[in-house]
Amino acid sequence: MTSQNTKKLSNPFSTGGGGAHFEAHIQASFVVLMLTDGYAPCFPFSPIKKIKLQGKVDGFDTDDLIVFVGDEAKSVEKKMIAQIKHSIAITQRDHIFGEVIHSAWNDFNNPKLFTRREDAIALITGPISKTDMHNVQWLLAQARNTADADEFYRYVDKANFSPPKSSEKLEAFRYHLKNANGGIDISDKELYAFLQDFYLLGYDLGHEEGVILPLLHSHIAQLNQKDVHLIWSRVVEFVQTKNQYAATITINNLPEDLKEIREKLEKPSAKHMPKDLEMVEHHELEIVDWNQHKAASHLASVNFIGAWNETNQSDISILEQVIEDDYADWVTEAREILQETETPLRLNNGLWQITERLALFGELGSRIFDQHLDIFKTIATSVLTERDPLFELPSSERYLASVQGKVPPHSRQLRKGIAEGLAILGNHAGALTNCSQHKAESTALLTLRDIFTAADWVLWGSLNDLLPTLSEAAPDEFLSIVEHALYASPSPFDELFNQEDTGILAPRNYLTGLFWALEGLAWEEKHLVRVCVILGKLAQKDKRRQSGNSSANSLSTILLAWLPQTLASIDKRKVSVQTLCKEAPDAGWELLIGLLPTQHQTSFGSHKPVWRNVIPDDWKEEVSGQDYWELVTFYAELAVSIAQDDTSKLAEIIEHFDHLPKPAFDQLQNILSSESILALTEEERLPLWENLTVFTLRHRQYSDAKWSLSDELLIPLEETATKLAPAAPLHRNKLLFSSRDNDLFEEKGDWQKQREKLIKRRQDAVEEILDQDGLEALFGFAQEVQKSWDVGYALGSISAGKEIDTALLPEHLSKNDDKSDNFVRGFVWGRHQINGWSWADDFEKTDWSAEQKGIFLACLPFLQSTWKRASTWLEGDDGHYWKITGANPYQSDGPLDIAIDKLLDFERPHAAIDCLDKMRHSKQEINSDQVFRALFDALSQPKELRSMDGYHIRELIRLLQENSEVSLDDLSRIEWNYLPLLEFQGDTAPRTLEKRLSMAPEFFCEVVHLIYRSDKEKTAPKEASTEKRAMASNAWRLLNGWRYVPGLQDDGSFDANQFTNWLERIQEISKQTGHLKVTLIQVGHVLIHCPPDPSGLWIHTVVADALNQYDADPMRRGYSTSAYNARDVHWVDPAGKPELELAEQYRQKAEDIENAGYQRFAVTLRDLAKGYERESERIRGEHETEE
């Protein structure tokens, strides 16, 4: 997010961004566990009862996720507070890890929020290094399984017992805990206690080969095996919506569709009547014949749409068209039907649904005539051609569509029901005995045709969720429609790929429904080839190349050899792949690579047809070994055959050599050693040799691994690599500078030694090229490899003559940040590492320009010695250095204040902030004037925030707040502009602004006026500008977090006169401006934090008296609202006891207040008590209904 100009009182920074997708999926995983009665990590055998998102509002510093578990029988509740970081390093230098530990330490030491040895603190991460995971998990396990701290440290200190890096990782914890503890060392026992409650949970969500997502899908499959993907996506979408409101999620407040899915899990297992009771006299239940029911005709018509929302007038209008009658008459009949024992209707919160639609369709089919089908066709076409207003918003704002009223006129349930009605018509026409022959099937087909006749990308996107159902209505017609759109110019799918949401929430793909529709049709052999070609064409249009829902993933899922998602024969599957490779070669090649053994070891299955009975009931997802090897061998041999005439494909398939079945393995080896390949030029053979060399090196490096090839297979490949090896150094040495360092290590062992060996090999390579081909050739070589900096470093670190220096410098110094520039930077760094400053100082620079000197200095470490030379060499023109230096503060060996001033002088405030934070982190004295200047300057320079920028800024603001000598006006401006980054109730709350609200009535009123219109304004308001909306958002954020009651003093005492004077003044101002009502409501919000009275009354009498005044009703309403919303995170007790306890507390408070003489305020408190009583009744009722 970009920052605003300092003159604008707006929020210039945002804490949202990069990790939202990963965080939302982690949160969703816990919702799935709760939905399926699963258990939470850290708490074996403890079901999840409640999940709090964004716990900062409730005082938690570790705030991404709070998971509450409990044993209702024992009335025990525990919690796991979790921070979610997609990537992190468990090291002393990792600031993100430091931030996590700082927050965890705060919570660990807060007994109001955290109970030691009962609750848990978790760091949930994506993939992290094996070293970090292994060593840290070992430490945490030992902390929880040793008798005491002494035993724990004995184990850690035993080199033969503990992992090699365990002591180093333990010190990383100790280092950051010391910082979190105000720079004070923590004892061994405190560290031990902290580790006992700390958990590191690795989640591989988002990885095709991962474990977590399949496990979650397995949980979901307990509820619904057919729609696992759909349910998972629905949970993620629900969590994303709730996340923005920092909501608490329980089973009771899940959406109705998820509750319905859960019912399957909650049904009790079947129990059989004891034999001795079977002879007891009983009455048989009366079975209703719905075809003879007085409402049968209406019921038959309503079954076409399946569901409607009685609060939606558009739905009511559709229903009246279907039944050709007034809704009032029908709903009277419907309510009577609800009373029947085996009613086909269900009503829940205004949503009507027909259960068992297919059975009812068969029972009432004779009551449907051609006229009904014509009416339904008109209705379906009208409703399903509606364009979703969501697409009127930019993609980054679509998550706010419902908030902004951008929703379709008809309910989601009615739209879904109509689509299902079309699918029923297309597949179960036999029940309509009184309709013309084929009338039902043609109605479904022609309706689809009418819907998509002029469909653009907006309509396709609007129908996304319904496409799997619509495809079943008329499969051949649907495939023709898709093909027509696919080959249209422009194709609607091109734009839909571009429309994927990229806002602050997880991306949303508007083609998922199409992929699932095609997956569903692929189950039938007659559709398979056609579906595969369509998916291949779509894959070639899709440039995103992301995991998850994509046409490429659908293809591989359908055709997996070990779990095919089609009933087609093996021969037909082979034909499908061959046809795909012919018509969409790029997609075909990608598919073949993905179908090789071990490439997809996990599959969640594909979408299965719901309304078409194509999958036999006795079908099992089983594949014989013979069938599996026949298919994978075919896939592999086809891939090798295609690759033999394309060296780029041949190079790619070499990377999968060890995954090829024996026939394909031998086929590929023969091709690589064939005369036609050996006859290629060195440049053409180069990628083949490089990939084969890296492949054989990896197997040699890990020769003891189970997956490593035997010498019998490996030696011939190494011999082939030798034949392919280029003779020219310029070709042969490219590999050293084009692969990851680890891939080039020749053996396992000490990383540093291997790294030094690799540097020596690179130096030798550079010397060889230099001796044989010269410097110009080496310079060109650096342009062709990936690691041009390493080429330059190798050259700089060998003892080549000065002619190299003068040939490169200063001619090739530039600011282009390309490979040439990186090569020269690496060369300068290498020379400096070997020779020190003498080399740079002795270099003849008389003819160099100031710009060249600045670039040269920027290639050197960010040290005081470099800055001094910038001053002397550039003689007052040192901006050539300071404007471009990388300014890595961790290269510096001393104070950074000089560098900070320079960076600010040359308009680099963000680099200055990094340096200031380094000084803070190193406990160096910081100049507050520099902090102010850097923070103010940063507001005028838009910049994408990195993950640590917000943390750096908050910590610097906290330092300013702790300095009693800083300007309060300047500090107020800083807090206002960075308000979105500050945390109320935390170490970096906007303290100055909060106090100013409480002490300056004029400022408080000004903030209120930014949010609310005056009631004196008679004209319609103009649309607010972006700047005004930003200011209003900041003002709301400030008032919403305000806790500092006017009159409250720093020592905790309360100045009644100050409060009274403040209240009188804000009332006087608000009356004049027309804001009295909203102002008093805001005052009421903050008064819930009022301290008790010295007399013992639970609230100060002066405040109670103000709340009791006859004209203070808005203030009392504000107090009531804030009191109700201030309730702590809580587990929902099915008996409603906590609510009854709160009701009793407020009744007692009301009694005390009334006895003290404040009867009006007492009424408000009694209303609060009544509200909690009603909530208790509601909770008990819902629990009884579920049982």
BATOR-94125 format. One record per residue (C-alpha): residue in one letter; x, y, z. Coordinates in steps of 0.05 Angstrom, whole numbers, plus 5000, padded with zeros to 4 digits. Example, Ala and Ser with C-alpha at 12.3 -4.5 7.8 and 13.67 -1.06 7.14 Angstrom:
2
A524649105156;S527349795143;
END
This chain:
1187
M500050005000;T502750684983;S503451255033;Q499851915031;N502852605032;T504352885101;K499053425092;K493652885087;L490952605152;S490151905123;N492751215134;P499151155093;F500950455111;S497249805120;T498949165156;G495248745104;G498648385047;G503247815029;G501447275078;A493947335073;H493046725029;F497146265074;E494046555138;A486946455112;H488345735094;I491345585162;Q485345895196;A480745505151;S484244855169;F482244945241;V475045095221;V475044435183;L477544075245;M472044395286;L466844235233;T468843505233;D469843435309;G477343385299;Y482643535350;A487244125354;P494844065352;C498044135421;F491743845454;P490843105439;F483642865447;S480943565458;P475643775407;I475644485381;K469844895410;K471245595384;I476145975340;K477846715347;L480847075287;Q485547665298;G485847655374;K489248325380;V482648655396;D482148205458;G489048375483;F493147805453;D499847985422;T500347295388;D494047455351;D493047115283;L489046545312;I486246345380;V483645625383;F479445425443;V478744695461;G474744395517;D471943795552;E464643955566;A464043375615;K469643665658;S468144395643;V475444495623;E477545005571;K484445105542;K486945535486;M492445535433;I494646235412;A498146225345;Q502246675301;I502346495227;K508546625185;H509346315116;S516946345120;I521646455179;A528646285203;I529946065275;T536146495282;Q538547095322;R538647535260;D531647385237;H527347985256;I520847625241;F522647075291;G524447615341;E517647945332;V514147275342;I518047135406;H516847835432;S509347745424;A509547045453;W513447275514;N508347825528;D502547325526;F506446805566;N507147305622;N499847545621;P496047105671;K489447425651;L490147125581;F494846545587;T495345965637;R502145645638;R502544885627;E495244905607;D495045355546;A499745335487;I503345835443;A504445615371;L508545875313;I505245605250;T509745625189;G510245415118;P516445055093;I522545225134;S529544935133;K530344215155;T535744445204;D530944925239;M525244435240;H529343835265;N533244205318;V527644635345;Q522644065348;W527843655387;L528744225436;L521344315447;A520143575455;Q525743525507;A522944125545;R516243775550;N519043085567;T524643215617;A523543225691;D526343915704;A530744465675;D537244145698;E535743495661;F533743895599;Y540344275596;R544343645608;Y541143335547;V542343955505;D549643985525;K550943255507;A553743305437;N552642565423;F545442595447;S542943245417;P542543475344;P548643885323;K545044555319;S540644485381;S545044935424;E545245465370;K537645455363;L536845485439;E541146105440;A536746415386;F530746335433;R534746615491;Y537147205450;H530247425427;L527147295496;K532347755526;N530348295477;A523048175493;N524648215567;G527148935560;G534348725549;I534648345615;D537347635613;I532247105629;S534146525675;D535045815650;K528645615687;E524646165653;L527145955585;Y525545225601;A518445415623;F517345825560;L519545245515;Q514844775550;D508945175526;F511745355457;Y510144945395;L512944975324;L507744715274;G509744635202;Y504144665151;D505344485079;L498844775054;G499144994981;H504044444961;E501543904914;E505843394947;G504143625017;V500943245073;I496443735110;L491443885055;P490043145040;L488843035114;L483943615116;H480543345054;S480042665089;H476543005147;I471743345099;A470442685064;Q467242435128;L461742925114;N461442925038;Q465942504992;K463442824928;D464643564940;V471043574981;H474244134939;L467844544940;I467044495016;W474344675028;S473645284983;R467245475019;V470645445087;V476545865061;E471646385033;F467746405099;V474146495140;Q476547055095;T470047425105;K470247335180;N477647505186;Q476648235167;Y471848305226;A476347945277;A470547475287;T469546885334;I467346245298;T463245695331;I459145125304;N452945535318;N454846125274;L457345735214;P453545855149;E447445425139;D450445035081;L456344815125;K451644645182;E447644205135;I453943835114;R455743735187;E449043405202;K451542785168;L457042715219;E452442865277;K447242335261;P447541805315;S449341105295;A443640625284;K440940265345;H436339665342;M430339525386;P431538975436;K428038325418;D423938315481;L420638965461;E418938785389;M412138485407;V409639115441;E403539395406;H405139995362;H401840435311;E404640485241;L406441185217;E401841435163;I405441495096;V403442115057;D401842024983;W404242704958;N401142604890;Q394242604923;H395743184970;K391543804959;A397844214947;A400843704898;S400644154836;H403844734871;L409044274902;A410743974834;S411844664805;V415844924864;N420444314859;F423144614794;I426645164834;G428044764897;A429445344945;W427746064958;N428746605010;E422246895035;T425847545055;N427947654982;Q422547984941;S425747774876;D425447044898;I418047134916;S416647414847;I419846804814;L415946334858;E409346664839;Q411146574765;V412545844777;I406145674814;E401946174774;D398746394839;D399646894896;Y405246754944;A400746875003;D396346294982;W402145834971;V405845995035;T399645815074;E399645135041;A407245075052;R406545205126;E401344655131;I405944175093;L411444325144;Q406944005197;E406743335161;T410942775191;E415042635128;T414843345100;P418943485037;L419744205058;R424744515106;L424645235134;N430645535169;N431446285182;G427046465123;L430345985075;W425445475045;Q428344835014;I425544214983;T428943585008;E429642954966;R427943334902;L429242744856;A424442294894;L419142834895;F420242944820;G418742214807;E412642214852;L409542854823;G411942794752;S405042654724;R402743344747;I407743694701;F405543894631;D408944244572;Q406344914596;H410144834662;L416644684624;D415745304581;I414745734643;F420845434676;K425145544614;T423246284614;I424746354688;A431245974685;T433746384626;S431847034660;V435046874728;L441346544702;T443047094653;E443547594710;R450447904715;D453547904783;P454548634806;L460848394841;F464448484774;E462949224775;L468349284829;P475849254818;S478548564832;S482148794894;E475549044925;R470948464908;Y471548164977;L467448774999;A461848634949;S456648425000;V458449015045;Q457449494987;G450849164965;K453848884901;V449848234903;P445247904852;P437848054860;H435947324870;S438646904927;R444346414918;Q439745844939;L434545994886;R439846044831;K442845384853;G435945064856;I434245284785;A440744994758;E439244344794;G432244354764;L435244384694;A439843794711;I433943394736;L430043544673;G435743334628;N436942664663;H430342424692;A425142604639;G421741924645;A417842164705;L414142684663;T408942224634;N404342784611;C409543194572;S411043134498;Q416442634479;H423442924491;K420343574515;A424143554581;E431043414550;S430043944496;T427844454549;A434344344588;L438544374524;L435144994495;T435345354562;L442945254564;R443445504493;D439346134509;I443446274572;F450146254535;T448246534467;A451447204480;A455347034543;D461347474556;W466547384610;V462147724662;L456547224653;W461246634653;G464246894718;S457247014746;L455446284733;N462046004758;D459145644819;L453345354778;L457245084718;P458344374747;T450844304754;L448944624688;S453844174651;E449843564673;A443443844643;A445843734571;P453143504568;D454143514493;E450944194486;F455044454544;L461544214513;S459544544447;I458245194484;V465045164518;E468545014452;H465045594418;A467346064474;L474245764474;Y475445914400;A471746584400;S475747214390;P476247494441;S475046894484;P471447034550;F476346564584;D482247004568;E479247564609;L477047094665;F484146854675;N486147584683;Q480447714731;E483047284787;D482347684851;T488847964876;G486348374935;I488348315008;L484847645014;A486546994981;P485946984905;R479246764876;N479046394810;Y472746504769;L474045884725;T473945364781;G466745184765;L468545054692;F474244604712;W469744214758;A464344164705;L469343864656;E471943394709;G464843144721;L463643014647;A470342654640;W467642064680;E463941834617;E468341514564;K464441854507;H466342544533;L473542414555;V477442584492;R473443214481;V474143434553;C481743324553;V482643744491;I478544314520;L482444294585;G488944294546;K486844894505;L484945254570;A491545064601;Q495245394544;K491346034556;D492746024631;K499146394645;R498446384721;R501645704731;Q499245664803;S497645054845;G490544934864;N484644964816;S487144994745;S485744644679;A492644314681;N491244024750;S484443784727;L487743414669;S492843064713;T487542884764;I483042564712;L488642154680;L492941944740;A494941224728;W494141014801;L487541374814;P484041534748;Q477841974753;T474341684693;L470741044675;A474041044606;S478140444586;I485740454586;D485840484510;K481141094510;R485641444561;K491641324517;V487841614458;S485942224499;V493242374517;Q495542264445;T490142724418;L491743254470;C499143234451;K497243334379;E492243904389;A495344254449;P502644044450;D504944484507;A499344264553;G500443544531;W507843574548;E506443884616;L501243334629;L506042774610;I511343034658;G506143074713;L503742364700;L510642054709;P511341614772;T512141994838;Q510242664807;H503242654838;Q503142204899;T497042534929;S490342624896;F483842904923;G479842624866;S475743014817;H468643294817;K463642734807;P456842784773;V451042904820;W444942834775;R447542364722;N447741644745;V454041464709;I458441194765;P456040504787;D454340414860;D459439854866;W465040234832;K471540244873;E477540694866;E482240114854;V487440004800;S491239354789;G498839364787;Q498639124715;D494139694693;Y498240204730;W504839994699;E501839944630;L499440664634;V505640984666;T510140624617;F505840884560;Y506141594588;A513641564598;E515241264530;L510741774496;A514342334533;V521242074513;S518941994440;I516442714438;A522842964471;Q527842624425;D527143154371;D526943754420;T533243874462;S529544334511;K524443774526;L530143264527;A533743684579;E527443734621;I526042994621;I533142844644;E531143154710;H526142584717;F530842024696;D530041654762;H522441674756;L522141314689;P520040594683;K525540144657;P523440134583;A523140904581;F529640954622;D533340534571;Q529940904513;L532341574540;Q539341334554;N539941064483;I537541734454;L542642134495;S548441694473;S546141664401;E550241924344;S544942444327;I545542764396;L553142714400;A553443054332;L549943674359;T554044294369;E556944424439;E551944984450;E546144514432;R548843954477;L550244424535;P543444384571;L543443634563;W550343574594;E548744064650;N542343714671;L545343024666;T551443254707;V547143564762;F542842934762;T548842464771;L552142924823;R545842914865;H545642154865;R553042114882;Q552242624938;Y546642224969;S549041524949;D546541225014;A539341475003;K534040964985;W532141354923;S539341394896;L540841004833;S545640414837;D552440434805;E549739954753;L545040494728;L549041114746;I555840944715;P553040904644;L549741574654;E556241884678;E559741594616;T554341904573;A555242574608;T562742534594;K561242434520;L556543024520;A561243484558;P563444094519;A570844204508;A570644964508;P571545264578;L566245794561;H561145234555;R563744724605;N564145224663;K557245524656;L554345004702;L558545264760;F555045934756;S548045704736;S545745234791;R544345264865;D550645184906;N547944564940;D546844224873;L554244304857;F556944014922;E560643364906;E559443014971;K555743075037;G559243385096;D560944055127;W557244595089;Q562645115097;K568044645070;Q563744475011;R562445204999;E569945355000;K571244794951;L565945074905;I569045774908;K575845464890;R572745094831;R569645744807;Q576246114814;D579645564773;A574245614720;V575046364714;E582546304709;E581745784654;I577046224614;L581546824625;D587746454602;Q584546124542;D579446634517;G581147304550;L577547814592;E572648024539;A570247304532;L569647244608;F565547884609;G560847584556;F560646934596;A558047314656;Q552147574615;E550046864598;V550046534667;Q545146624724;K550246824776;S554247384745;W556047664813;D559647014830;V563547054765;G565847754784;Y567447534856;A571646944831;L575447404784;G576547924839;S578947414890;I584547114846;S591247444838;A590247704767;G594348294745;K592549034750;E590949044676;I584448684695;D582749244743;T583949794693;A580349424638;L573949374679;L574250014719;P571550514713;E568750364643;H563949824666;L561350164728;S553950304719;K547350354756;N543449904709;D542849334759;D543748834702;K548548254696;S554348694674;D553349124736;N552848514781;F559248234751;V563048874766;R560148924836;G562248214851;F569248364824;V570048984868;W567548604929;G572448034915;R578348504907;H576448854972;Q575848185009;I582847974988;N586648634990;G582849075038;W582549835030;S589449885002;W587049644935;A581450164930;D585750734957;D591650594911;F587350534849;E588551124803;K581851494801;T584052174777;D580152124712;W573951814743;S567452204744;A563852324810;E558351844788;Q563451284775;K566651394843;G559851354876;I558050704841;F564850414859;L563850584933;A556850284931;C559949624911;L563749614978;P561149435048;F556649945083;L561850175134;Q564250825165;S570650745126;T566550735062;W562651355082;K569051745098;R571751585029;A565151814998;S566252485033;T573452565012;W573352254943;L566952604921;E568653284952;G561753524969;D558253134914;D557252504955;G549952424933;H552751984878;Y554051484933;W548451584982;K542951564929;I544850864906;T548250494963;G544849864985;A545250125057;N545449455092;P545949675164;Y548248985187;Q554749075149;S556449665193;D561249595251;G559450225289;P554350795298;L549750945241;D547651655257;I552151955203;A549251485151;I542151635173;D543052385163;K546052265095;L540551795073;L535252305095;D538952865060;F538452474996;E531152275003;R531951555026;P527751535089;H526050795085;A533450615084;A534351085144;I528750735181;D532350075171;C538650375200;L534850675259;D531849995274;K538749675272;M541050185324;R534950035366;H536149295361;S543549395380;K541549825441;Q545050435412;E542951135431;I538051415380;N536852145361;S529352275365;D529952835314;Q532552335263;V526751865279;F521552425269;R524852645205;A525251935176;L518051775193;F515352435165;D519552375102;A517251655091;L510051905086;S511652275022;Q515051684988;P510251134968;K513350454979;E510849744984;L511649525056;R516048925069;S514048455124;M518648785174;D517349515157;G511149565201;Y514949265259;H520749745251;I516050345248;R512050125310;E518350035351;L521050715331;I514451045350;R514650685417;L521550985429;L518851675415;Q513051565463;E517951375518;N521952005508;S518952565552;E522853095514;V519753015445;S514553495416;L507553235431;D504853585369;D509853225325;L508552575360;S501052665350;R502052765276;I506352135273;E501251715311;W495651975266;N499151815201;Y501451135224;L495050965262;P493550325222;L500150035245;L499150195319;E496049705367;F491149925420;Q492449615488;G499449435465;D506449715472;T505350165412;A498450435424;P497251155401;R498151415472;T498952135454;L492652165412;E488751795466;K490852295519;R489352865472;L482252615461;S481352605537;M484453285551;A482753715490;P475153755478;E476254125412;F480653565385;F475553035407;C469953395371;E474253485309;V475352735306;V467952605314;H466353095258;L470952715211;I466452115217;Y459252385223;R455152895186;S451853465222;D444353385234;K443854105210;E445653915139;K439353895097;T442253745028;A444153055005;P451452915020;K456452914964;E460652304953;A466752354997;S473552414965;T478751884975;E482452345023;K476252465066;R474551735068;A481551575092;M481152115146;A474351845169;S477251145171;N482951375214;A478351765260;W473851155269;R479850725284;L482251215337;L475551275372;N474150535368;G480650375405;W480350955454;R480850725527;Y483351345564;V477351635602;P477352395608;G479452585678;L483851975687;Q490952135710;D497451785697;D497751535769;G490851205762;S487151735802;F481052095774;D480052855769;A472552955772;N473053705755;Q477153565693;F471953055670;T466153525683;N469454115647;W471253665588;L464153405582;E460954095586;R465654365532;I464453795482;Q456853865492;E457454615479;I461354505415;S457053935390;K450554325400;Q453254875356;T455654405301;G449653925301;H453553315327;L450953265399;K447652575393;V453452215360;T458452565405;L454952325468;I454651615440;Q462151625431;V463051885502;G458751315527;H463350815491;V469551035530;L466151085598;I466050325607;H473350405625;C471850895682;P475350735748;P471350585812;D469351125861;P473451225926;S467051065964;G467050345938;L461850425883;W464150055821;I464150685778;H466051395796;T459951775821;V461252385776;V461151935714;A455051565740;D451452225751;A453152445680;L450451795652;N444151875694;Q442052555668;Y435252585634;D438252825567;A444052315569;D440251755534;P445251745475;M450951685525;R447551105560;R446350755494;G453650835476;Y455550555544;S450949955534;T453449795464;S460749845485;A459549425548;Y456248875507;N461748885455;A467348875506;R465948165528;D472347745528;V473547145482;H469246595510;W467345875499;V460045785483;D457245375540;P451144975514;A447745105582;G448545855575;K451545915645;P456646475630;E451046905601;L446946795664;E452846995707;L453847635667;A446447775673;E447047715749;Q453148175749;Y449448715712;R443248635756;Q447648735817;K451049335785;A444149615769;E441949515841;D448149865868;I447350445819;E439950525835;N441350515910;A446551055898;G441151495866;Y442251385791;Q435751055769;R436151205694;F443050905689;A440450305728;V435150185674;T440650135622;L444449625664;R438149205675;D437049205600;L444048925592;A442348385642;K435948215604;G439948175539;Y444647655569;E438647265596;R435647235526;E442347025497;S442746465548;E435846235527;R437846255454;I444145835466;R440245315506;G434945285452;E439945185396;H443544645435;E437044275448;T435244325374;E441944025354;E440943445402;
END
